[in-house]
Amino acid sequence: MAELSEKKRDDLSDHDFAYIDAHGGRHLPIHDEEHVRNAAARFDQTHFTSDKDRAGAASKIKAAAKRHGVDLDPDDAVMKAK
């Protein structure tokens, strides 16, 4: 996977992340195909503060997958999130 340097990560907008926690921490970058795949794979490893936040992040990952032409497995946690 392509690593994001600190500068490149800082240059991304909040819109480029599936989840922003209560402290402003930005998690699960979804700005390109490779990162969308990684966000889906790491979805279940991410601590969300609420079920609403978890569902919102899943929706953003699904939308980014569609935008970037990434097929997500129906058995992935991100696909099962409500």
C-alpha positions as CSV (number, residue, x, y, z in Angstrom):
1,M,0.0,0.0,0.0
2,A,1.1,3.5,-0.7
3,E,2.1,5.3,2.5
4,L,0.9,8.8,3.1
5,S,3.6,11.1,4.4
6,E,2.6,13.4,7.2
7,K,2.6,16.4,4.8
8,K,0.4,14.6,2.2
9,R,-2.0,13.4,5.0
10,D,-2.2,17.0,6.3
11,D,-2.9,18.3,2.8
12,L,-6.0,16.0,2.5
13,S,-9.3,17.6,3.3
14,D,-11.6,16.2,6.0
15,H,-13.8,14.9,3.2
16,D,-11.0,12.5,2.3
17,F,-11.5,10.5,5.5
18,A,-14.3,8.1,6.4
19,Y,-14.2,9.0,10.1
20,I,-13.2,12.0,12.2
21,D,-13.2,11.4,15.9
22,A,-14.4,13.8,18.6
23,H,-10.8,15.1,19.0
24,G,-10.4,15.8,15.3
25,G,-8.4,12.7,14.6
26,R,-8.8,11.7,11.0
27,H,-9.1,8.0,10.3
28,L,-9.5,5.8,7.2
29,P,-8.4,7.9,4.3
30,I,-10.6,7.3,1.2
31,H,-9.1,9.7,-1.4
32,D,-8.0,7.0,-3.9
33,E,-8.7,3.4,-4.9
34,E,-5.8,1.9,-2.8
35,H,-6.9,3.7,0.3
36,V,-10.5,2.8,-0.1
37,R,-9.5,-0.8,-0.2
38,N,-7.4,-0.3,2.9
39,A,-10.2,1.5,4.7
40,A,-12.6,-1.3,4.0
41,A,-10.0,-3.8,5.3
42,R,-9.3,-1.9,8.5
43,F,-12.9,-0.9,9.2
44,D,-13.4,-3.5,11.9
45,Q,-10.0,-2.4,13.5
46,T,-11.2,1.2,14.0
47,H,-12.7,2.3,17.3
48,F,-15.8,4.4,16.7
49,T,-17.3,6.5,19.5
50,S,-20.9,5.5,18.5
51,D,-22.9,3.2,16.2
52,K,-23.9,6.4,14.3
53,D,-20.3,7.2,13.6
54,R,-19.6,3.6,12.5
55,A,-22.6,3.7,10.1
56,G,-21.5,7.1,8.8
57,A,-18.0,5.9,8.1
58,A,-19.3,2.8,6.3
59,S,-21.5,4.9,4.1
60,K,-18.6,7.1,3.2
61,I,-16.4,4.1,2.4
62,K,-19.1,2.6,0.2
63,A,-19.6,5.9,-1.6
64,A,-15.9,6.2,-2.2
65,A,-15.7,2.6,-3.4
66,K,-18.3,3.4,-6.0
67,R,-16.6,6.6,-7.0
68,H,-13.2,4.9,-7.4
69,G,-14.6,1.7,-9.0
70,V,-13.7,-0.6,-6.1
71,D,-15.8,-3.7,-5.7
72,L,-16.4,-4.5,-2.0
73,D,-17.1,-8.0,-0.8
74,P,-20.6,-8.4,0.5
75,D,-19.1,-10.3,3.5
76,D,-16.9,-7.3,4.5
77,A,-17.7,-5.7,7.8
78,V,-18.1,-2.3,6.1
79,M,-20.8,-3.8,3.9
80,K,-22.7,-5.3,6.9
81,A,-22.5,-2.1,9.0
82,K,-25.8,-0.4,9.7
